[in-house]
Amino acid sequence: MSIKLTQNATNATESSLKIYQHVILVLPENEDKNLPFSQVLFTKLNRIKKEYKDLVKSPVTADLPNGGLASFIILNENLTPFQRHTLLRKAIKQIIEEQPEKVALCIYGHETTRNTNACAAYYVLTVNAACLTNRKKDHQKSNLKQIDLFGYQADHAYSFVSARVTGNTLCRQLTITPPNDLTPSSYREKISALADTFGWQHNEYDMQKLKEIGAGAFVAVGQGSDPQDAAIVHLTYQPTLTKKHIAIIGKGICFDTGGHNLKPAKYMLGMHEDMNGSAVALGILLAASKMELPVKIDCWLAIAQNHISPAAYKQNDVVTALNGMTIEIVHTDAEGRMVLADTLTLASRQKPDYMIDFATLTGSMITALGDRLSGVISNCPALACKAIAAGNLAGERVVAFPYAEDFDSDLDSDVADIKQCTLEGGGDHIHAARFLGKFIENDIPWLHTDLSSANRKGGLGAIEADTNGFGVGFGIEMLKMLIED
């Protein structure tokens, strides 16, 4: 999707806006009845018994004299990025639903806030206008072709915003693709095509190769599928100038039945999105490439399915991971930590400066946080602090949990070096992190991201869709912070 952006530093007037059928007005905090369509706005406010100041909390839409639609909103300087994105999402909702071809985006208010509000409004408008996978016969794709921005002239042309939109869109497109269309085989083909397009180095560890090198944790999950098309895919982005070397790792379970510990129907529905972590990692890689960030990125994608079959792994199996540790299988639906274990080992052997993984990993993180925030756990407290700051900057909020070593005692096994998980519940998000940390070599600072907010009914933050691409914006902010660390 290509959207033409025009910019005009001067404020729009009511006469100049009469040619538009769709107008978004970001208004100043102080009431000004000389602004465009003020009579329309105040007539609407009077009818619904609201005041101008109420636009700080909730936007208002109104029909224009020319038959068009306008949305009015106030974005004050004290808003967090998440709050700003949420209000803008509500402001553009009705406009986006009408499938506009052209939108006038008018920014008013103090000069110090215009850049922030213009960037946020452009992001929220374009990311929600993106075309996503949909198999409905009568599905209407977005028609947005042009945004005319008034009241602020930026010298950056919003290219960094567009890069984030592109990364988020790729993440959501992949995540919502039906599982019969996104098998490990077809997923690997899509990734190969992306690598060719964007010049990424591309390598694959297929099941045969993984068996040869002794990656038994990954193989245990992949062996239950026919065909044996699971693989760890390794992509590398390396510009001429690099300040840091960072590995990003994503869980890519294309469908999760739960294996022999079969999920009930209610919890198996939607499990084609269990590859969301890998889609987030790809979205970050794509956005970073488009931004030309000065960082070497190794992107590792653990792509498989968790199926039930005579060959599938089972409870009480003992398997040997790539790093030589033996693992006692306790629950076959804890497959994510199995495929990530060997992937983290491979990633750490490249000795990056930092490692960040993304995974829809545990139900206990959703229990802990709900679906509005995601959780992070790190072997480096300073990295966890940076993650909280990065999440706030991106409008994708994260909460840090402890990487507490006393949880290790719950994973003690009588027959292997470590248990995969426990059946007692409680703290499984921390158990999972402690488990994964055992497979990282070379003492590399590592951040584990459990994507408890990857899907939220009714949208979240900037994104109107249930599947929201959470993590792409956060990941980009993390990269930018770590580059300058």
C-alpha positions in Angstrom: 0.0 0.0 0.0 1.4 3.4 -1.0 -0.1 6.6 0.4 0.9 9.9 -0.9 1.6 12.5 1.8 1.5 16.2 1.1 2.5 18.7 3.8 1.5 22.4 4.4 3.0 24.3 7.3 0.1 26.7 7.4 -3.2 26.0 9.2 -6.1 24.9 7.1 -9.1 27.2 6.7 -12.7 26.1 6.5 -12.9 27.2 2.9 -9.8 25.1 2.0 -11.3 22.0 3.7 -14.6 22.1 1.8 -13.2 19.9 -0.9 -12.6 17.0 1.5 -15.1 14.4 2.5 -13.0 13.2 5.4 -11.3 15.6 7.8 -9.5 14.9 11.1 -8.8 18.0 13.3 -6.4 17.8 16.2 -7.5 20.9 18.2 -5.7 23.2 20.7 -6.6 22.8 24.4 -7.8 26.4 24.5 -11.2 26.9 22.9 -11.1 28.7 19.6 -14.3 29.3 17.7 -12.4 30.6 14.7 -11.1 27.2 13.8 -12.7 25.3 10.8 -16.1 23.9 11.3 -16.3 25.3 14.9 -20.1 25.9 14.4 -20.6 22.3 13.4 -18.5 21.1 16.4 -20.3 23.2 19.0 -23.7 22.4 17.6 -22.8 18.7 18.0 -21.4 19.2 21.5 -24.5 21.0 22.6 -26.7 18.2 21.3 -24.8 15.5 23.1 -24.5 17.6 26.2 -20.7 17.8 26.2 -18.2 20.6 26.4 -15.1 21.5 24.4 -12.8 20.3 27.1 -14.4 16.9 26.9 -12.5 16.3 23.6 -9.5 15.6 25.7 -11.1 12.4 26.9 -13.2 11.4 23.9 -13.2 12.5 20.2 -16.4 13.6 18.5 -17.4 13.1 14.9 -19.9 15.3 13.0 -21.4 15.6 9.6 -20.1 18.6 7.5 -22.3 21.0 5.5 -20.8 19.5 2.3 -21.9 16.0 3.3 -18.5 15.0 4.5 -17.4 13.7 7.9 -15.1 15.4 10.4 -13.5 14.0 13.6 -12.5 16.4 16.4 -10.0 15.6 19.1 -7.7 17.4 21.6 -4.3 15.8 22.4 -2.7 17.5 25.3 1.1 17.5 26.0 0.8 15.3 29.1 -0.5 12.2 27.3 1.6 9.1 27.1 2.2 7.7 23.6 -0.3 4.9 24.5 -3.0 7.4 25.5 -2.3 9.5 22.5 -2.6 6.5 20.1 -5.7 5.2 21.8 -7.5 8.6 21.4 -6.4 8.9 17.8 -7.6 5.3 17.1 -11.1 6.3 18.4 -11.0 9.5 16.4 -10.2 7.8 13.1 -12.4 4.7 13.6 -15.5 6.0 11.8 -13.5 7.7 9.1 -11.5 4.5 8.3 -14.8 2.5 8.2 -16.0 4.7 5.3 -13.0 3.6 3.2 -11.8 7.2 2.2 -9.5 7.8 -0.7 -8.2 11.1 0.7 -8.1 12.5 4.2 -7.2 16.0 5.4 -5.2 15.8 8.7 -5.2 19.2 10.4 -2.8 19.8 13.4 -3.4 22.8 15.6 -2.1 23.8 19.1 1.2 24.7 20.5 4.3 24.5 18.3 6.1 22.1 20.8 3.4 19.5 20.5 2.6 19.7 16.8 5.5 17.3 15.7 4.5 14.7 18.3 0.8 14.9 17.4 1.4 14.9 13.6 3.7 11.8 13.8 1.2 10.0 16.0 -1.8 10.9 13.9 0.0 9.9 10.7 1.0 6.6 12.2 -2.5 5.7 13.6 -4.2 6.7 10.3 -1.9 4.8 8.0 -1.5 1.7 10.1 -5.2 1.2 10.4 -5.7 1.8 6.6 -3.3 -1.1 5.8 -4.6 -4.0 3.7 -4.7 -7.2 5.7 -5.4 -10.8 4.7 -9.1 -11.5 4.3 -10.9 -14.3 2.5 -14.4 -12.8 2.5 -15.9 -12.7 -1.0 -17.2 -9.2 -0.5 -14.2 -7.8 1.5 -13.4 -4.2 0.7 -9.8 -3.3 0.8 -8.6 0.1 2.0 -8.8 2.8 -0.6 -6.7 5.4 1.2 -4.3 6.9 -1.4 -3.6 10.4 -0.1 -3.1 12.3 3.2 -2.9 16.0 3.1 -1.4 17.3 6.4 -1.9 20.9 7.4 -0.4 22.9 10.2 3.0 21.2 10.4 5.9 20.7 8.0 8.3 18.0 8.9 11.7 17.6 7.3 11.8 13.8 7.8 8.8 13.1 5.5 7.6 10.5 8.1 9.8 7.8 6.6 10.5 6.3 10.1 6.8 6.2 10.8 6.1 4.5 7.5 8.8 1.9 8.3 7.1 1.1 11.5 3.7 0.8 9.7 5.3 -1.5 7.2 6.7 -3.7 9.9 3.5 -3.8 11.9 1.5 -4.6 8.8 3.7 -7.5 7.8 3.4 -8.9 11.3 -0.4 -8.7 11.3 -0.7 -10.1 7.8 1.3 -13.1 8.6 -0.3 -13.7 12.0 -3.9 -13.7 10.7 -3.2 -15.9 7.7 -5.2 -19.2 8.0 -3.1 -22.2 9.0 -3.8 -24.1 5.8 -2.2 -21.1 4.0 0.7 -20.7 6.4 2.3 -24.0 7.0 6.0 -24.2 7.9 6.7 -24.9 4.2 4.8 -22.0 2.8 6.1 -19.7 5.7 9.6 -20.6 4.8 9.0 -19.7 1.2 7.5 -16.3 2.1 10.6 -15.6 4.3 12.9 -16.6 1.5 11.1 -14.2 -0.8 11.4 -11.4 1.7 15.1 -12.1 2.1 15.6 -11.8 -1.6 13.6 -8.6 -1.8 15.4 -6.8 1.1 18.9 -8.3 0.7 19.0 -10.3 3.9 21.4 -13.2 4.3 19.3 -16.3 4.5 20.1 -19.8 6.0 17.9 -22.7 7.2 18.4 -25.5 9.6 15.9 -28.1 8.4 14.9 -31.2 10.4 17.6 -33.3 9.0 20.3 -30.7 9.8 18.9 -30.2 13.3 19.0 -33.9 14.0 22.6 -34.0 12.8 23.7 -31.2 15.1 21.8 -32.6 18.0 19.0 -30.0 18.4 16.8 -32.5 20.2 14.5 -30.0 21.9 13.4 -28.5 18.6 13.2 -31.9 16.9 11.0 -33.3 19.6 8.3 -30.8 18.6 8.8 -31.0 14.8 8.8 -34.8 14.6 5.1 -34.9 15.2 4.2 -33.3 11.9 3.9 -34.8 8.4 5.6 -33.5 6.3 8.7 -32.9 8.4 8.9 -29.3 7.3 9.9 -27.6 10.6 13.1 -25.5 10.5 15.0 -22.8 12.3 15.4 -19.9 9.8 18.3 -17.5 10.2 18.2 -14.1 8.5 20.9 -11.4 8.8 20.7 -7.6 8.1 24.1 -6.1 8.1 24.5 -2.5 6.8 27.9 -1.0 6.1 28.0 0.9 9.4 27.1 -1.1 12.5 27.3 0.1 16.1 25.9 -3.0 17.7 25.1 -6.7 17.0 21.7 -7.7 18.2 19.9 -11.0 17.8 16.1 -11.2 17.7 14.4 -14.5 18.1 10.8 -15.4 17.4 8.5 -18.4 18.2 6.9 -19.6 15.0 4.4 -22.3 15.8 2.1 -22.2 12.8 -0.6 -24.2 14.6 -0.6 -25.5 18.1 -2.9 -28.4 18.9 -1.3 -28.9 22.3 0.1 -32.3 21.1 -0.8 -35.3 23.1 -2.0 -33.0 25.9 -4.6 -31.9 23.4 -6.2 -28.4 23.9 -10.0 -28.2 24.2 -11.7 -26.6 21.3 -12.2 -23.3 23.0 -8.4 -22.9 23.5 -7.3 -24.4 20.2 -9.3 -21.9 18.2 -7.0 -19.2 17.1 -3.8 -21.2 17.6 -2.7 -20.4 14.0 -1.6 -17.1 15.7 0.9 -19.0 17.9 3.6 -18.0 15.3 3.1 -14.3 16.2 6.5 -14.0 17.9 8.2 -14.9 14.7 6.0 -12.4 12.8 7.0 -9.7 15.3 10.7 -10.5 14.8 10.2 -10.3 11.0 8.3 -7.0 11.4 11.1 -5.5 13.4 13.7 -6.7 10.9 11.8 -5.2 8.0 11.3 -1.9 9.8 14.9 -1.7 10.9 16.0 -2.4 7.3 13.8 0.4 5.9 15.0 2.8 8.6 18.6 1.8 7.8 19.5 1.4 11.4 23.2 1.1 12.0 23.0 -2.4 13.6 23.7 -5.9 12.6 20.6 -8.0 13.3 20.6 -11.7 13.4 16.9 -12.8 13.2 16.2 -16.4 14.2 12.8 -17.9 13.6 11.7 -21.2 15.2 9.1 -22.5 12.7 7.2 -25.6 13.4 3.7 -27.1 14.2 2.7 -28.9 17.4 0.7 -31.8 16.1 -0.6 -35.0 17.5 0.6 -38.2 15.8 2.3 -41.6 16.6 5.6 -39.8 16.1 4.8 -36.8 18.3 6.8 -36.3 21.5 5.0 -37.3 24.8 5.0 -36.8 28.5 8.0 -38.4 30.3 10.1 -38.5 27.1 13.7 -37.3 27.8 15.4 -35.4 25.0 18.8 -33.9 24.6 19.0 -30.2 23.6 21.7 -28.6 21.3 23.7 -27.5 24.4 23.8 -31.0 25.8 21.2 -30.6 28.5 18.7 -33.3 28.9 15.0 -32.3 29.3 12.2 -34.3 30.9 8.9 -33.6 29.0 6.1 -32.8 31.4 3.5 -31.2 29.2 3.4 -31.4 25.3 1.6 -28.0 25.2 4.8 -26.3 26.5 6.3 -26.7 23.0 7.2 -23.0 22.6 10.0 -23.2 25.1 11.3 -26.4 23.5 11.7 -24.9 20.0 13.1 -21.7 21.5 15.7 -23.5 23.6 17.8 -24.7 20.7 17.1 -21.5 18.7 18.5 -19.4 21.6 21.6 -21.6 21.8 22.3 -21.1 18.0 21.7 -17.4 18.4 24.0 -17.0 21.4 26.8 -18.9 19.7 27.1 -15.9 17.3 28.0 -13.8 20.4 25.7 -10.8 19.8 25.8 -7.9 22.1 22.2 -8.5 23.1 19.4 -11.0 22.5 15.7 -10.3 22.5 13.1 -13.0 22.0 9.3 -12.7 21.2 6.8 -15.4 21.9 3.1 -16.0 22.7 4.4 -18.3 25.3 2.4 -18.7 28.5 -1.2 -18.5 29.7 0.1 -17.4 33.1 1.4 -14.1 31.6 -2.1 -13.4 30.4 -3.4 -14.3 33.8 -0.9 -12.0 35.4 -1.4 -9.0 33.1 -4.6 -9.5 31.0 -4.4 -8.6 27.3 -3.5 -4.9 27.5 0.2 -5.3 28.3 2.9 -7.8 27.7 5.5 -9.1 30.1 9.3 -9.1 29.9 11.9 -11.0 31.9 15.6 -10.5 31.6 18.9 -11.9 32.9 20.1 -8.3 33.1 18.0 -5.8 35.3 19.3 -2.8 33.3 17.9 -4.4 30.1 14.5 -4.9 31.7 14.5 -1.2 32.7 15.3 -0.2 29.1 12.4 -2.4 28.0 9.9 -0.6 30.1 11.1 2.8 28.8 11.0 1.5 25.2 7.5 0.2 25.6 6.3 3.6 26.9 7.9 5.4 24.0 6.3 3.0 21.5 2.9 3.1 23.0 3.2 -0.7 23.5 3.4 -1.1 27.3 5.4 -3.8 29.0 5.8 -4.9 32.6 9.0 -6.5 33.9 8.9 -9.7 36.0 11.8 -11.0 38.1 14.3 -13.5 36.8 14.4 -15.2 40.1 16.7 -18.2 40.5 14.8 -19.9 43.3 12.2 -20.8 40.7 14.8 -23.3 39.4 14.0 -25.7 42.2 10.5 -26.3 40.7 12.2 -27.5 37.5 14.4 -30.1 39.2 14.0 -33.5 37.5 14.9 -37.0 38.9 15.8 -38.4 35.4 17.1 -35.4 33.4 19.0 -32.2 33.9 15.8 -30.1 33.9 12.1 -30.4 33.7 10.4 -28.7 30.7 7.8 -27.1 33.1 5.6 -28.1 36.0 2.0 -29.2 36.3 1.4 -27.2 39.5 0.6 -23.9 37.7 1.5 -20.5 39.2 4.4 -18.5 37.9 4.8 -20.5 34.7 5.9 -17.3 32.9 8.9 -17.1 35.2 9.5 -20.9 35.0 9.6 -20.6 31.2 12.1 -17.8 31.4 14.3 -19.7 33.8 14.1 -22.7 31.5 15.0 -20.7 28.4 17.9 -19.0 30.2 19.7 -22.3 30.6 20.2 -22.5 26.8 21.9 -19.2 26.3 25.7 -19.5 26.0 28.4 -16.8 26.5 26.6 -14.8 29.2 24.8 -12.5 26.8 22.3 -9.9 28.1 18.9 -11.3 27.1 15.4 -10.0 27.2 12.4 -12.5 27.0 9.1 -11.0 25.7 6.0 -12.9 26.5 3.3 -11.4 24.1 0.3 -11.6 26.3 -1.3 -8.7 24.4 -0.8 -9.9 20.9 -4.5 -10.2 20.4 -7.1 -8.1 22.2 -10.8 -7.9 21.1 -11.6 -4.4 20.0 -8.0 -3.3 19.4 -5.3 -1.9 21.6 -3.4 1.4 21.5 -3.0 2.5 17.9 -4.5 -0.6 16.3 -8.2 -1.1 15.7 -7.8 -4.8 14.7 -7.9 -7.6 17.4 -4.5 -8.9 16.1 -2.5 -5.8 16.7 1.2 -6.5 15.9 2.2 -5.6 19.4 6.0 -5.8 19.8 7.1 -4.3 16.5 7.1 -0.7 17.7 8.5 -1.8 21.1 11.3 -3.8 19.4 12.3 -0.8 17.2 12.6 1.4 20.2 14.7 -1.2 22.0 17.0 -1.4 19.0 17.4 2.4 18.9 18.2 2.5 22.6 20.7 -0.4 22.5 22.4 1.1 19.4 23.2 4.2 21.5 23.9 2.4 24.7 
